[in-house]
Amino acid sequence: MALIFGRERELAVLGTLFQQDRNGPRAIVVRGEPGIGKTTLWEAAVGGARERCAWVGRSRARGAEAQVW
């Protein structure tokens, strides 16, 4: 995984998602303006879950679907 600079707070929040009891589902939503690093944070969250052997279901908006939000 690539090093991520300047996002310590967000990465800490994502980390707490995986430190809690592993029973039950978890969900995250990463929102914000284009170009602020949402994909990088999202990929870090997915990687963190996989490192802990969690099953990961992923969904992402693309193209016209992204405009709905």
CHARMM internal coordinates of N, CA and C (Angstrom, degrees):
IC EDIT
DIST 1 N 1 CA 1.4356
DIST 1 CA 1 C 1.5302
ANGL 1 N 1 CA 1 C 108.97
DIST 1 C 2 N 1.3228
ANGL 1 CA 1 C 2 N 115.99
DIHE 1 N 1 CA 1 C 2 N 142.97
DIST 2 N 2 CA 1.4566
ANGL 1 C 2 N 2 CA 121.46
DIHE 1 CA 1 C 2 N 2 CA 179.38
DIST 2 CA 2 C 1.5271
ANGL 2 N 2 CA 2 C 110.28
DIHE 1 C 2 N 2 CA 2 C -72.97
DIST 2 C 3 N 1.3306
ANGL 2 CA 2 C 3 N 115.72
DIHE 2 N 2 CA 2 C 3 N 152.79
DIST 3 N 3 CA 1.4556
ANGL 2 C 3 N 3 CA 120.25
DIHE 2 CA 2 C 3 N 3 CA 174.89
DIST 3 CA 3 C 1.5205
ANGL 3 N 3 CA 3 C 109.22
DIHE 2 C 3 N 3 CA 3 C -73.49
DIST 3 C 4 N 1.3248
ANGL 3 CA 3 C 4 N 115.85
DIHE 3 N 3 CA 3 C 4 N 141.12
DIST 4 N 4 CA 1.4612
ANGL 3 C 4 N 4 CA 121.08
DIHE 3 CA 3 C 4 N 4 CA -179.49
DIST 4 CA 4 C 1.5228
ANGL 4 N 4 CA 4 C 107.55
DIHE 3 C 4 N 4 CA 4 C -118.25
DIST 4 C 5 N 1.3279
ANGL 4 CA 4 C 5 N 116.80
DIHE 4 N 4 CA 4 C 5 N 122.07
DIST 5 N 5 CA 1.4617
ANGL 4 C 5 N 5 CA 121.86
DIHE 4 CA 4 C 5 N 5 CA -177.77
DIST 5 CA 5 C 1.5240
ANGL 5 N 5 CA 5 C 110.30
DIHE 4 C 5 N 5 CA 5 C -106.13
DIST 5 C 6 N 1.3205
ANGL 5 CA 5 C 6 N 116.16
DIHE 5 N 5 CA 5 C 6 N 142.89
DIST 6 N 6 CA 1.4496
ANGL 5 C 6 N 6 CA 121.27
DIHE 5 CA 5 C 6 N 6 CA 173.94
DIST 6 CA 6 C 1.5152
ANGL 6 N 6 CA 6 C 115.33
DIHE 5 C 6 N 6 CA 6 C 79.07
DIST 6 C 7 N 1.3075
ANGL 6 CA 6 C 7 N 117.60
DIHE 6 N 6 CA 6 C 7 N 9.42
DIST 7 N 7 CA 1.4720
ANGL 6 C 7 N 7 CA 121.33
DIHE 6 CA 6 C 7 N 7 CA -179.09
DIST 7 CA 7 C 1.5160
ANGL 7 N 7 CA 7 C 110.79
DIHE 6 C 7 N 7 CA 7 C -125.57
DIST 7 C 8 N 1.3254
ANGL 7 CA 7 C 8 N 116.77
DIHE 7 N 7 CA 7 C 8 N 32.36
DIST 8 N 8 CA 1.4639
ANGL 7 C 8 N 8 CA 120.97
DIHE 7 CA 7 C 8 N 8 CA -176.78
DIST 8 CA 8 C 1.5294
ANGL 8 N 8 CA 8 C 111.79
DIHE 7 C 8 N 8 CA 8 C -58.78
DIST 8 C 9 N 1.3416
ANGL 8 CA 8 C 9 N 116.48
DIHE 8 N 8 CA 8 C 9 N -43.14
DIST 9 N 9 CA 1.4676
ANGL 8 C 9 N 9 CA 120.35
DIHE 8 CA 8 C 9 N 9 CA -178.47
DIST 9 CA 9 C 1.5336
ANGL 9 N 9 CA 9 C 111.01
DIHE 8 C 9 N 9 CA 9 C -61.31
DIST 9 C 10 N 1.3184
ANGL 9 CA 9 C 10 N 116.66
DIHE 9 N 9 CA 9 C 10 N -48.52
DIST 10 N 10 CA 1.4617
ANGL 9 C 10 N 10 CA 120.81
DIHE 9 CA 9 C 10 N 10 CA -178.83
DIST 10 CA 10 C 1.5257
ANGL 10 N 10 CA 10 C 111.22
DIHE 9 C 10 N 10 CA 10 C -64.78
DIST 10 C 11 N 1.3416
ANGL 10 CA 10 C 11 N 116.59
DIHE 10 N 10 CA 10 C 11 N -41.38
DIST 11 N 11 CA 1.4632
ANGL 10 C 11 N 11 CA 120.16
DIHE 10 CA 10 C 11 N 11 CA 179.00
DIST 11 CA 11 C 1.5249
ANGL 11 N 11 CA 11 C 111.07
DIHE 10 C 11 N 11 CA 11 C -65.21
DIST 11 C 12 N 1.3349
ANGL 11 CA 11 C 12 N 117.22
DIHE 11 N 11 CA 11 C 12 N -35.55
DIST 12 N 12 CA 1.4665
ANGL 11 C 12 N 12 CA 120.67
DIHE 11 CA 11 C 12 N 12 CA 177.25
DIST 12 CA 12 C 1.5232
ANGL 12 N 12 CA 12 C 110.80
DIHE 11 C 12 N 12 CA 12 C -64.72
DIST 12 C 13 N 1.3155
ANGL 12 CA 12 C 13 N 116.93
DIHE 12 N 12 CA 12 C 13 N -41.21
DIST 13 N 13 CA 1.4658
ANGL 12 C 13 N 13 CA 120.72
DIHE 12 CA 12 C 13 N 13 CA 177.79
DIST 13 CA 13 C 1.5278
ANGL 13 N 13 CA 13 C 110.15
DIHE 12 C 13 N 13 CA 13 C -62.86
DIST 13 C 14 N 1.3154
ANGL 13 CA 13 C 14 N 116.64
DIHE 13 N 13 CA 13 C 14 N -44.92
DIST 14 N 14 CA 1.4605
ANGL 13 C 14 N 14 CA 120.16
DIHE 13 CA 13 C 14 N 14 CA 178.14
DIST 14 CA 14 C 1.5273
ANGL 14 N 14 CA 14 C 110.75
DIHE 13 C 14 N 14 CA 14 C -62.61
DIST 14 C 15 N 1.3272
ANGL 14 CA 14 C 15 N 116.92
DIHE 14 N 14 CA 14 C 15 N -38.29
DIST 15 N 15 CA 1.4616
ANGL 14 C 15 N 15 CA 121.18
DIHE 14 CA 14 C 15 N 15 CA 179.69
DIST 15 CA 15 C 1.5147
ANGL 15 N 15 CA 15 C 112.18
DIHE 14 C 15 N 15 CA 15 C -62.60
DIST 15 C 16 N 1.3308
ANGL 15 CA 15 C 16 N 117.81
DIHE 15 N 15 CA 15 C 16 N -37.38
DIST 16 N 16 CA 1.4681
ANGL 15 C 16 N 16 CA 120.49
DIHE 15 CA 15 C 16 N 16 CA 179.74
DIST 16 CA 16 C 1.5253
ANGL 16 N 16 CA 16 C 110.98
DIHE 15 C 16 N 16 CA 16 C -65.55
DIST 16 C 17 N 1.3055
ANGL 16 CA 16 C 17 N 116.18
DIHE 16 N 16 CA 16 C 17 N -26.16
DIST 17 N 17 CA 1.4647
ANGL 16 C 17 N 17 CA 119.99
DIHE 16 CA 16 C 17 N 17 CA 178.55
DIST 17 CA 17 C 1.5210
ANGL 17 N 17 CA 17 C 111.34
DIHE 16 C 17 N 17 CA 17 C -60.60
DIST 17 C 18 N 1.3367
ANGL 17 CA 17 C 18 N 116.27
DIHE 17 N 17 CA 17 C 18 N -31.24
DIST 18 N 18 CA 1.4594
ANGL 17 C 18 N 18 CA 120.61
DIHE 17 CA 17 C 18 N 18 CA -176.59
DIST 18 CA 18 C 1.5205
ANGL 18 N 18 CA 18 C 113.36
DIHE 17 C 18 N 18 CA 18 C -100.21
DIST 18 C 19 N 1.3318
ANGL 18 CA 18 C 19 N 117.53
DIHE 18 N 18 CA 18 C 19 N -8.12
DIST 19 N 19 CA 1.4556
ANGL 18 C 19 N 19 CA 120.68
DIHE 18 CA 18 C 19 N 19 CA 179.05
DIST 19 CA 19 C 1.5191
ANGL 19 N 19 CA 19 C 111.61
DIHE 18 C 19 N 19 CA 19 C -86.89
DIST 19 C 20 N 1.3034
ANGL 19 CA 19 C 20 N 117.75
DIHE 19 N 19 CA 19 C 20 N -16.78
DIST 20 N 20 CA 1.4506
ANGL 19 C 20 N 20 CA 121.93
DIHE 19 CA 19 C 20 N 20 CA -178.73
DIST 20 CA 20 C 1.5229
ANGL 20 N 20 CA 20 C 110.14
DIHE 19 C 20 N 20 CA 20 C -76.43
DIST 20 C 21 N 1.3189
ANGL 20 CA 20 C 21 N 115.63
DIHE 20 N 20 CA 20 C 21 N 175.84
DIST 21 N 21 CA 1.4630
ANGL 20 C 21 N 21 CA 122.12
DIHE 20 CA 20 C 21 N 21 CA 177.63
DIST 21 CA 21 C 1.5224
ANGL 21 N 21 CA 21 C 109.44
DIHE 20 C 21 N 21 CA 21 C -48.22
DIST 21 C 22 N 1.3134
ANGL 21 CA 21 C 22 N 116.62
DIHE 21 N 21 CA 21 C 22 N 131.10
DIST 22 N 22 CA 1.4640
ANGL 21 C 22 N 22 CA 120.50
DIHE 21 CA 21 C 22 N 22 CA -176.14
DIST 22 CA 22 C 1.5148
ANGL 22 N 22 CA 22 C 113.76
DIHE 21 C 22 N 22 CA 22 C -79.78
DIST 22 C 23 N 1.3283
ANGL 22 CA 22 C 23 N 118.67
DIHE 22 N 22 CA 22 C 23 N -4.36
DIST 23 N 23 CA 1.4627
ANGL 22 C 23 N 23 CA 120.51
DIHE 22 CA 22 C 23 N 23 CA 178.27
DIST 23 CA 23 C 1.5194
ANGL 23 N 23 CA 23 C 109.57
DIHE 22 C 23 N 23 CA 23 C -78.87
DIST 23 C 24 N 1.3090
ANGL 23 CA 23 C 24 N 115.64
DIHE 23 N 23 CA 23 C 24 N 137.24
DIST 24 N 24 CA 1.4506
ANGL 23 C 24 N 24 CA 120.49
DIHE 23 CA 23 C 24 N 24 CA 177.15
DIST 24 CA 24 C 1.5089
ANGL 24 N 24 CA 24 C 113.10
DIHE 23 C 24 N 24 CA 24 C 93.22
DIST 24 C 25 N 1.3216
ANGL 24 CA 24 C 25 N 115.58
DIHE 24 N 24 CA 24 C 25 N 161.24
DIST 25 N 25 CA 1.4671
ANGL 24 C 25 N 25 CA 120.77
DIHE 24 CA 24 C 25 N 25 CA -177.12
DIST 25 CA 25 C 1.5188
ANGL 25 N 25 CA 25 C 112.10
DIHE 24 C 25 N 25 CA 25 C -76.85
DIST 25 C 26 N 1.3084
ANGL 25 CA 25 C 26 N 115.56
DIHE 25 N 25 CA 25 C 26 N 159.52
DIST 26 N 26 CA 1.4521
ANGL 25 C 26 N 26 CA 124.05
DIHE 25 CA 25 C 26 N 26 CA 174.76
DIST 26 CA 26 C 1.5259
ANGL 26 N 26 CA 26 C 107.18
DIHE 25 C 26 N 26 CA 26 C -129.45
DIST 26 C 27 N 1.3090
ANGL 26 CA 26 C 27 N 116.17
DIHE 26 N 26 CA 26 C 27 N 150.00
DIST 27 N 27 CA 1.4652
ANGL 26 C 27 N 27 CA 120.40
DIHE 26 CA 26 C 27 N 27 CA 177.50
DIST 27 CA 27 C 1.5228
ANGL 27 N 27 CA 27 C 109.03
DIHE 26 C 27 N 27 CA 27 C -143.78
DIST 27 C 28 N 1.3086
ANGL 27 CA 27 C 28 N 115.33
DIHE 27 N 27 CA 27 C 28 N 146.12
DIST 28 N 28 CA 1.4541
ANGL 27 C 28 N 28 CA 120.76
DIHE 27 CA 27 C 28 N 28 CA 173.59
DIST 28 CA 28 C 1.5192
ANGL 28 N 28 CA 28 C 108.27
DIHE 27 C 28 N 28 CA 28 C -134.93
DIST 28 C 29 N 1.3039
ANGL 28 CA 28 C 29 N 115.54
DIHE 28 N 28 CA 28 C 29 N 150.37
DIST 29 N 29 CA 1.4578
ANGL 28 C 29 N 29 CA 122.98
DIHE 28 CA 28 C 29 N 29 CA 172.84
DIST 29 CA 29 C 1.5173
ANGL 29 N 29 CA 29 C 106.03
DIHE 28 C 29 N 29 CA 29 C -128.20
DIST 29 C 30 N 1.3118
ANGL 29 CA 29 C 30 N 116.39
DIHE 29 N 29 CA 29 C 30 N 126.22
DIST 30 N 30 CA 1.4645
ANGL 29 C 30 N 30 CA 121.23
DIHE 29 CA 29 C 30 N 30 CA 179.38
DIST 30 CA 30 C 1.5275
ANGL 30 N 30 CA 30 C 106.37
DIHE 29 C 30 N 30 CA 30 C -111.59
DIST 30 C 31 N 1.3482
ANGL 30 CA 30 C 31 N 115.27
DIHE 30 N 30 CA 30 C 31 N 114.99
DIST 31 N 31 CA 1.4660
ANGL 30 C 31 N 31 CA 120.36
DIHE 30 CA 30 C 31 N 31 CA -176.84
DIST 31 CA 31 C 1.5159
ANGL 31 N 31 CA 31 C 110.31
DIHE 30 C 31 N 31 CA 31 C -123.67
DIST 31 C 32 N 1.3116
ANGL 31 CA 31 C 32 N 115.94
DIHE 31 N 31 CA 31 C 32 N 155.80
DIST 32 N 32 CA 1.4546
ANGL 31 C 32 N 32 CA 120.29
DIHE 31 CA 31 C 32 N 32 CA 175.94
DIST 32 CA 32 C 1.5108
ANGL 32 N 32 CA 32 C 111.89
DIHE 31 C 32 N 32 CA 32 C 156.98
DIST 32 C 33 N 1.3019
ANGL 32 CA 32 C 33 N 114.12
DIHE 32 N 32 CA 32 C 33 N 177.55
DIST 33 N 33 CA 1.4614
ANGL 32 C 33 N 33 CA 121.42
DIHE 32 CA 32 C 33 N 33 CA -179.66
DIST 33 CA 33 C 1.5266
ANGL 33 N 33 CA 33 C 110.79
DIHE 32 C 33 N 33 CA 33 C -67.13
DIST 33 C 34 N 1.3314
ANGL 33 CA 33 C 34 N 117.20
DIHE 33 N 33 CA 33 C 34 N 155.94
DIST 34 N 34 CA 1.4622
ANGL 33 C 34 N 34 CA 120.52
DIHE 33 CA 33 C 34 N 34 CA 177.29
DIST 34 CA 34 C 1.5231
ANGL 34 N 34 CA 34 C 111.60
DIHE 33 C 34 N 34 CA 34 C -59.84
DIST 34 C 35 N 1.3293
ANGL 34 CA 34 C 35 N 115.79
DIHE 34 N 34 CA 34 C 35 N 139.67
DIST 35 N 35 CA 1.4503
ANGL 34 C 35 N 35 CA 121.27
DIHE 34 CA 34 C 35 N 35 CA 172.31
DIST 35 CA 35 C 1.5157
ANGL 35 N 35 CA 35 C 116.14
DIHE 34 C 35 N 35 CA 35 C 84.86
DIST 35 C 36 N 1.3380
ANGL 35 CA 35 C 36 N 119.04
DIHE 35 N 35 CA 35 C 36 N 9.98
DIST 36 N 36 CA 1.4648
ANGL 35 C 36 N 36 CA 119.87
DIHE 35 CA 35 C 36 N 36 CA -177.43
DIST 36 CA 36 C 1.5242
ANGL 36 N 36 CA 36 C 113.29
DIHE 35 C 36 N 36 CA 36 C -96.50
DIST 36 C 37 N 1.3233
ANGL 36 CA 36 C 37 N 117.58
DIHE 36 N 36 CA 36 C 37 N 0.83
DIST 37 N 37 CA 1.4597
ANGL 36 C 37 N 37 CA 120.13
DIHE 36 CA 36 C 37 N 37 CA 175.64
DIST 37 CA 37 C 1.5174
ANGL 37 N 37 CA 37 C 115.54
DIHE 36 C 37 N 37 CA 37 C 102.54
DIST 37 C 38 N 1.3346
ANGL 37 CA 37 C 38 N 117.35
DIHE 37 N 37 CA 37 C 38 N 20.30
DIST 38 N 38 CA 1.4724
ANGL 37 C 38 N 38 CA 120.75
DIHE 37 CA 37 C 38 N 38 CA 179.82
DIST 38 CA 38 C 1.5184
ANGL 38 N 38 CA 38 C 111.66
DIHE 37 C 38 N 38 CA 38 C -60.38
DIST 38 C 39 N 1.3067
ANGL 38 CA 38 C 39 N 117.15
DIHE 38 N 38 CA 38 C 39 N -43.86
DIST 39 N 39 CA 1.4627
ANGL 38 C 39 N 39 CA 120.44
DIHE 38 CA 38 C 39 N 39 CA -178.55
DIST 39 CA 39 C 1.5186
ANGL 39 N 39 CA 39 C 110.75
DIHE 38 C 39 N 39 CA 39 C -63.69
DIST 39 C 40 N 1.3162
ANGL 39 CA 39 C 40 N 117.11
DIHE 39 N 39 CA 39 C 40 N -40.10
DIST 40 N 40 CA 1.4619
ANGL 39 C 40 N 40 CA 121.21
DIHE 39 CA 39 C 40 N 40 CA 179.14
DIST 40 CA 40 C 1.5261
ANGL 40 N 40 CA 40 C 110.43
DIHE 39 C 40 N 40 CA 40 C -61.61
DIST 40 C 41 N 1.3350
ANGL 40 CA 40 C 41 N 117.00
DIHE 40 N 40 CA 40 C 41 N -45.96
DIST 41 N 41 CA 1.4616
ANGL 40 C 41 N 41 CA 120.67
DIHE 40 CA 40 C 41 N 41 CA 178.50
DIST 41 CA 41 C 1.5241
ANGL 41 N 41 CA 41 C 111.00
DIHE 40 C 41 N 41 CA 41 C -64.78
DIST 41 C 42 N 1.3092
ANGL 41 CA 41 C 42 N 116.52
DIHE 41 N 41 CA 41 C 42 N -41.75
DIST 42 N 42 CA 1.4645
ANGL 41 C 42 N 42 CA 121.71
DIHE 41 CA 41 C 42 N 42 CA -179.87
DIST 42 CA 42 C 1.5277
ANGL 42 N 42 CA 42 C 110.50
DIHE 41 C 42 N 42 CA 42 C -62.18
DIST 42 C 43 N 1.3272
ANGL 42 CA 42 C 43 N 116.73
DIHE 42 N 42 CA 42 C 43 N -44.08
DIST 43 N 43 CA 1.4633
ANGL 42 C 43 N 43 CA 120.12
DIHE 42 CA 42 C 43 N 43 CA 178.30
DIST 43 CA 43 C 1.5253
ANGL 43 N 43 CA 43 C 111.13
DIHE 42 C 43 N 43 CA 43 C -64.68
DIST 43 C 44 N 1.3319
ANGL 43 CA 43 C 44 N 117.39
DIHE 43 N 43 CA 43 C 44 N -36.42
DIST 44 N 44 CA 1.4683
ANGL 43 C 44 N 44 CA 120.63
DIHE 43 CA 43 C 44 N 44 CA 176.90
DIST 44 CA 44 C 1.5278
ANGL 44 N 44 CA 44 C 110.33
DIHE 43 C 44 N 44 CA 44 C -63.93
DIST 44 C 45 N 1.3223
ANGL 44 CA 44 C 45 N 117.11
DIHE 44 N 44 CA 44 C 45 N -39.98
DIST 45 N 45 CA 1.4706
ANGL 44 C 45 N 45 CA 120.70
DIHE 44 CA 44 C 45 N 45 CA 178.69
DIST 45 CA 45 C 1.5199
ANGL 45 N 45 CA 45 C 111.16
DIHE 44 C 45 N 45 CA 45 C -64.71
DIST 45 C 46 N 1.3140
ANGL 45 CA 45 C 46 N 116.76
DIHE 45 N 45 CA 45 C 46 N -44.46
DIST 46 N 46 CA 1.4675
ANGL 45 C 46 N 46 CA 120.94
DIHE 45 CA 45 C 46 N 46 CA 178.30
DIST 46 CA 46 C 1.5227
ANGL 46 N 46 CA 46 C 109.98
DIHE 45 C 46 N 46 CA 46 C -62.46
DIST 46 C 47 N 1.3269
ANGL 46 CA 46 C 47 N 117.10
DIHE 46 N 46 CA 46 C 47 N -43.76
DIST 47 N 47 CA 1.4560
ANGL 46 C 47 N 47 CA 120.95
DIHE 46 CA 46 C 47 N 47 CA 178.43
DIST 47 CA 47 C 1.5203
ANGL 47 N 47 CA 47 C 112.07
DIHE 46 C 47 N 47 CA 47 C -62.54
DIST 47 C 48 N 1.3337
ANGL 47 CA 47 C 48 N 116.84
DIHE 47 N 47 CA 47 C 48 N -41.15
DIST 48 N 48 CA 1.4609
ANGL 47 C 48 N 48 CA 121.12
DIHE 47 CA 47 C 48 N 48 CA 178.05
DIST 48 CA 48 C 1.5138
ANGL 48 N 48 CA 48 C 112.26
DIHE 47 C 48 N 48 CA 48 C -62.19
DIST 48 C 49 N 1.3137
ANGL 48 CA 48 C 49 N 116.07
DIHE 48 N 48 CA 48 C 49 N -40.55
DIST 49 N 49 CA 1.4590
ANGL 48 C 49 N 49 CA 120.05
DIHE 48 CA 48 C 49 N 49 CA 178.22
DIST 49 CA 49 C 1.5234
ANGL 49 N 49 CA 49 C 110.96
DIHE 48 C 49 N 49 CA 49 C -65.89
DIST 49 C 50 N 1.3033
ANGL 49 CA 49 C 50 N 116.46
DIHE 49 N 49 CA 49 C 50 N -44.50
DIST 50 N 50 CA 1.4733
ANGL 49 C 50 N 50 CA 120.04
DIHE 49 CA 49 C 50 N 50 CA 179.97
DIST 50 CA 50 C 1.5229
ANGL 50 N 50 CA 50 C 112.25
DIHE 49 C 50 N 50 CA 50 C -64.88
DIST 50 C 51 N 1.3385
ANGL 50 CA 50 C 51 N 116.84
DIHE 50 N 50 CA 50 C 51 N -36.01
DIST 51 N 51 CA 1.4676
ANGL 50 C 51 N 51 CA 120.28
DIHE 50 CA 50 C 51 N 51 CA 177.55
DIST 51 CA 51 C 1.5234
ANGL 51 N 51 CA 51 C 111.08
DIHE 50 C 51 N 51 CA 51 C -61.42
DIST 51 C 52 N 1.3118
ANGL 51 CA 51 C 52 N 115.97
DIHE 51 N 51 CA 51 C 52 N -27.64
DIST 52 N 52 CA 1.4614
ANGL 51 C 52 N 52 CA 120.95
DIHE 51 CA 51 C 52 N 52 CA 179.67
DIST 52 CA 52 C 1.5312
ANGL 52 N 52 CA 52 C 111.54
DIHE 51 C 52 N 52 CA 52 C -97.04
DIST 52 C 53 N 1.3386
ANGL 52 CA 52 C 53 N 115.24
DIHE 52 N 52 CA 52 C 53 N 16.91
DIST 53 N 53 CA 1.4704
ANGL 52 C 53 N 53 CA 123.31
DIHE 52 CA 52 C 53 N 53 CA 176.08
DIST 53 CA 53 C 1.5224
ANGL 53 N 53 CA 53 C 112.63
DIHE 52 C 53 N 53 CA 53 C 61.25
DIST 53 C 54 N 1.3145
ANGL 53 CA 53 C 54 N 117.11
DIHE 53 N 53 CA 53 C 54 N 30.80
DIST 54 N 54 CA 1.4611
ANGL 53 C 54 N 54 CA 120.93
DIHE 53 CA 53 C 54 N 54 CA 176.88
DIST 54 CA 54 C 1.5218
ANGL 54 N 54 CA 54 C 109.16
DIHE 53 C 54 N 54 CA 54 C -85.24
DIST 54 C 55 N 1.3161
ANGL 54 CA 54 C 55 N 115.51
DIHE 54 N 54 CA 54 C 55 N 149.08
DIST 55 N 55 CA 1.4537
ANGL 54 C 55 N 55 CA 120.69
DIHE 54 CA 54 C 55 N 55 CA 172.35
DIST 55 CA 55 C 1.5110
ANGL 55 N 55 CA 55 C 107.22
DIHE 54 C 55 N 55 CA 55 C -76.03
DIST 55 C 56 N 1.3249
ANGL 55 CA 55 C 56 N 117.87
DIHE 55 N 55 CA 55 C 56 N 135.28
DIST 56 N 56 CA 1.4621
ANGL 55 C 56 N 56 CA 121.70
DIHE 55 CA 55 C 56 N 56 CA -176.34
DIST 56 CA 56 C 1.5201
ANGL 56 N 56 CA 56 C 109.51
DIHE 55 C 56 N 56 CA 56 C -122.49
DIST 56 C 57 N 1.3253
ANGL 56 CA 56 C 57 N 116.09
DIHE 56 N 56 CA 56 C 57 N 118.57
DIST 57 N 57 CA 1.4622
ANGL 56 C 57 N 57 CA 122.54
DIHE 56 CA 56 C 57 N 57 CA 170.41
DIST 57 CA 57 C 1.5156
ANGL 57 N 57 CA 57 C 106.55
DIHE 56 C 57 N 57 CA 57 C -103.51
DIST 57 C 58 N 1.3148
ANGL 57 CA 57 C 58 N 117.85
DIHE 57 N 57 CA 57 C 58 N 131.92
DIST 58 N 58 CA 1.4624
ANGL 57 C 58 N 58 CA 120.09
DIHE 57 CA 57 C 58 N 58 CA -174.87
DIST 58 CA 58 C 1.5139
ANGL 58 N 58 CA 58 C 110.53
DIHE 57 C 58 N 58 CA 58 C -124.37
DIST 58 C 59 N 1.3224
ANGL 58 CA 58 C 59 N 114.82
DIHE 58 N 58 CA 58 C 59 N 147.07
DIST 59 N 59 CA 1.4566
ANGL 58 C 59 N 59 CA 121.61
DIHE 58 CA 58 C 59 N 59 CA 175.47
DIST 59 CA 59 C 1.5160
ANGL 59 N 59 CA 59 C 108.31
DIHE 58 C 59 N 59 CA 59 C -144.94
DIST 59 C 60 N 1.2979
ANGL 59 CA 59 C 60 N 115.95
DIHE 59 N 59 CA 59 C 60 N 134.78
DIST 60 N 60 CA 1.4614
ANGL 59 C 60 N 60 CA 120.57
DIHE 59 CA 59 C 60 N 60 CA 179.04
DIST 60 CA 60 C 1.5127
ANGL 60 N 60 CA 60 C 109.49
DIHE 59 C 60 N 60 CA 60 C -138.72
DIST 60 C 61 N 1.3306
ANGL 60 CA 60 C 61 N 115.98
DIHE 60 N 60 CA 60 C 61 N 142.11
DIST 61 N 61 CA 1.4648
ANGL 60 C 61 N 61 CA 120.78
DIHE 60 CA 60 C 61 N 61 CA 174.36
DIST 61 CA 61 C 1.5229
ANGL 61 N 61 CA 61 C 109.16
DIHE 60 C 61 N 61 CA 61 C -76.46
DIST 61 C 62 N 1.3054
ANGL 61 CA 61 C 62 N 116.04
DIHE 61 N 61 CA 61 C 62 N 146.10
DIST 62 N 62 CA 1.4609
ANGL 61 C 62 N 62 CA 120.81
DIHE 61 CA 61 C 62 N 62 CA 177.48
DIST 62 CA 62 C 1.5291
ANGL 62 N 62 CA 62 C 108.75
DIHE 61 C 62 N 62 CA 62 C -138.02
DIST 62 C 63 N 1.2905
ANGL 62 CA 62 C 63 N 114.92
DIHE 62 N 62 CA 62 C 63 N 147.42
DIST 63 N 63 CA 1.4535
ANGL 62 C 63 N 63 CA 121.50
DIHE 62 CA 62 C 63 N 63 CA 174.42
DIST 63 CA 63 C 1.5126
ANGL 63 N 63 CA 63 C 113.85
DIHE 62 C 63 N 63 CA 63 C 50.71
DIST 63 C 64 N 1.3527
ANGL 63 CA 63 C 64 N 115.54
DIHE 63 N 63 CA 63 C 64 N -124.44
DIST 64 N 64 CA 1.4584
ANGL 63 C 64 N 64 CA 121.53
DIHE 63 CA 63 C 64 N 64 CA -176.35
DIST 64 CA 64 C 1.5291
ANGL 64 N 64 CA 64 C 112.00
DIHE 63 C 64 N 64 CA 64 C -60.75
DIST 64 C 65 N 1.3282
ANGL 64 CA 64 C 65 N 117.89
DIHE 64 N 64 CA 64 C 65 N -31.77
DIST 65 N 65 CA 1.4691
ANGL 64 C 65 N 65 CA 121.02
DIHE 64 CA 64 C 65 N 65 CA 179.18
DIST 65 CA 65 C 1.5197
ANGL 65 N 65 CA 65 C 111.53
DIHE 64 C 65 N 65 CA 65 C -62.99
DIST 65 C 66 N 1.3097
ANGL 65 CA 65 C 66 N 117.52
DIHE 65 N 65 CA 65 C 66 N -33.11
DIST 66 N 66 CA 1.4600
ANGL 65 C 66 N 66 CA 121.60
DIHE 65 CA 65 C 66 N 66 CA -178.90
DIST 66 CA 66 C 1.5268
ANGL 66 N 66 CA 66 C 111.03
DIHE 65 C 66 N 66 CA 66 C -65.48
DIST 66 C 67 N 1.3024
ANGL 66 CA 66 C 67 N 118.85
DIHE 66 N 66 CA 66 C 67 N -25.25
DIST 67 N 67 CA 1.4599
ANGL 66 C 67 N 67 CA 122.58
DIHE 66 CA 66 C 67 N 67 CA -178.72
DIST 67 CA 67 C 1.5185
ANGL 67 N 67 CA 67 C 112.99
DIHE 66 C 67 N 67 CA 67 C -76.69
DIST 67 C 68 N 1.3129
ANGL 67 CA 67 C 68 N 118.16
DIHE 67 N 67 CA 67 C 68 N -17.32
DIST 68 N 68 CA 1.4630
ANGL 67 C 68 N 68 CA 122.36
DIHE 67 CA 67 C 68 N 68 CA -178.95
DIST 68 CA 68 C 1.5098
ANGL 68 N 68 CA 68 C 111.10
DIHE 67 C 68 N 68 CA 68 C -62.75
DIST 68 C 69 N 1.3099
ANGL 68 CA 68 C 69 N 116.92
DIHE 68 N 68 CA 68 C 69 N -37.70
DIST 69 N 69 CA 1.4607
ANGL 68 C 69 N 69 CA 120.33
DIHE 68 CA 68 C 69 N 69 CA -176.91
DIST 69 CA 69 C 1.4767
ANGL 69 N 69 CA 69 C 109.51
DIHE 68 C 69 N 69 CA 69 C -79.01
END
COOR INIT
IC SEED 1 N 1 CA 1 C
IC BUILD
